[in-house]
Amino acid sequence: MTTWLPTLKTATPQEGYDLAVKMARVAIKMTQPDAEMRERLRPIYAENADALIASSQVVATHFATVAAANGYWRSNR
């Protein structure tokens, strides 16, 4: 697989959050590489509150990792 994540460093918390979302999306693609299957499953989890909360938790975990890697952006102040 091509390297898609050269660094966890970002300039701002917003960029860090965007990276966290991308990390979650890439993880889904790696877990379920069949695009057609992902499309078929999307309507199911899109209406499932537990699934949506779980995806938010995954993004939050990735964001915590990115934030730690960036020193919580304290050095940019």
Buried (B, 14 or more C-beta within 10 A) or exposed (E): EEEEEEEBEBEEBEBBBBBBBBBBEBEEEEEEEEEEEEEEBEEEEEEEEEEEEEBEEBBEEBBEBBBEBBEEBEEEE
